[in-house]
């Protein structure tokens, strides 16, 4: 490097006479500056500088745009569509089968039209009983109907037990009293006296019993019923069916059953109404 600098200085000294002094001085300064920068250039080339700057890449940003799934998918057919024809042999084979014989049978279609006409005619000409049966075809209606029939059946059994005195759950004391009372016969001529004593003693049940026996006595005297010791109130009501006093006698029989066998208690006012009904019946039998 020093040799190069000396050669340059000698070169410039040999031409000093050709150039002005100021211009030569500036040239020399430029060369000196150039030579002083050459070691730095070599240092940069020989000793590379490590870049310690850390570059942070931006995080990938999700694309907020929704994918377009609405793209049309086009299918390219290699071959154009062709109309396939069923062979005549297959058609003839199907036509000969028994299951498809009706298709070409004019009688079948005529019969089918008649059947449809009859169906329409029958639907238009439904009777009352057809609608009645259709109404009771529902499950709910059947359940209600069965419930009513069962209730009616139980009521009939209760009436049979009450009318025929088929009570099995009386205490011994009550049963004994009933047996003594059953011994009373309608041939007793002291029924009126017994009725008065029972009314005076406020024994309404016993009074109603004597009044009912008196009613049976009057009907037997008229030969409207056939009284016997083993007869039941139900038999007497049946014998009175068709008579003009059948309804009134049936009502008095129910009152007697409820009060005597059913042991229903009544008030004084209610007993007076019952007594008036019996007196009205006596007067109707023997005007």
Secondary structure by P-SEA (a helix, b strand, c coil): caaaaaaaaaaaaaacccccaaaaaaaaaaaaaaaaaaaaaaaaaabbbbbcbbbbcccccccccccccccbbbbbbcccbbbbbccaaaaaaaaacccccccccaaaaaaaaaaaaaaaaaaaaccaaaaaaaaaccaaaaaaaaaaaaaaaaaaaaaaaaaacccccccaaaaaaaaaaacccccccaaaaaaaaaaaacaaaaaaaaaaaaaaaaaaaaccccccccccaaaaaaaaccccaaaaaaaaaaaaaaaacccccccaaaaaaaaaaaaaaaaaacc
